[in-house]
Amino acid sequence: MLVTNPRRINHEQLRILAKNAKGGITHIYLHWTAGTYDQVFDDYHINIGEHGELYLTCNMLREYKSHT
């Protein structure tokens, strides 16, 4: 589902999320949506914008997303 007001994070916040998820993640999925760069979907933990912006659609990277 398309997210209308996604939470934007910076690289330091992503580093902290990754550190907190250490030991609890066994796979990393990279997926290209084939949509436009201004779309953020809640099917993914992190969405990357056209200019490298990071959008988070979860509270923790260990959260289960049905798409992956």
C-alpha positions as CSV (number, residue, x, y, z in Angstrom):
1,M,0.0,0.0,0.0
2,L,1.2,3.5,-0.8
3,V,2.2,5.6,2.2
4,T,1.2,9.3,2.0
5,N,3.3,10.7,4.8
6,P,6.3,8.4,5.2
7,R,8.9,9.0,8.0
8,R,12.1,10.2,6.5
9,I,15.3,9.1,8.3
10,N,19.0,9.9,7.9
11,H,22.0,7.6,7.6
12,E,22.8,7.8,11.3
13,Q,19.3,6.8,12.2
14,L,19.5,3.9,9.8
15,R,22.8,2.8,11.4
16,I,21.2,2.7,14.8
17,L,18.3,0.7,13.4
18,A,20.7,-1.8,11.8
19,K,22.7,-2.1,15.1
20,N,19.6,-2.8,17.0
21,A,18.6,-5.5,14.5
22,K,22.0,-7.2,14.6
23,G,21.6,-11.0,15.2
24,G,17.9,-11.0,14.4
25,I,18.0,-10.7,10.6
26,T,18.9,-13.7,8.4
27,H,18.1,-12.2,5.0
28,I,18.1,-8.8,3.3
29,Y,15.8,-8.3,0.3
30,L,16.4,-5.6,-2.3
31,H,13.5,-4.9,-4.5
32,W,12.8,-2.4,-7.3
33,T,9.2,-1.5,-7.4
34,A,9.2,-0.3,-11.0
35,G,7.1,2.7,-9.9
36,T,8.1,6.3,-9.7
37,Y,10.7,7.7,-7.3
38,D,8.2,9.7,-5.4
39,Q,6.3,6.6,-4.2
40,V,6.8,5.0,-0.8
41,F,5.2,1.6,-0.1
42,D,4.6,0.0,3.4
43,D,5.5,-3.4,1.9
44,Y,9.1,-2.6,2.5
45,H,11.0,-1.6,5.7
46,I,13.0,1.2,3.9
47,N,12.2,3.0,0.6
48,I,14.9,5.0,-1.2
49,G,14.0,8.1,-3.1
50,E,15.3,9.5,-6.3
51,H,18.1,11.5,-4.6
52,G,19.0,8.9,-1.9
53,E,16.4,9.9,0.7
54,L,15.5,7.2,3.1
55,Y,11.9,6.5,4.2
56,L,11.1,4.1,7.0
57,T,7.8,2.3,7.2
58,C,8.4,0.3,10.4
59,N,9.6,0.8,13.9
60,M,12.3,-1.9,13.9
61,L,14.1,-3.7,11.0
62,R,13.2,-7.0,12.7
63,E,9.5,-6.4,11.9
64,Y,8.0,-9.0,9.6
65,K,6.7,-7.6,6.3
66,S,4.4,-9.9,4.4
67,H,6.0,-8.9,1.0
68,T,9.4,-10.4,2.0
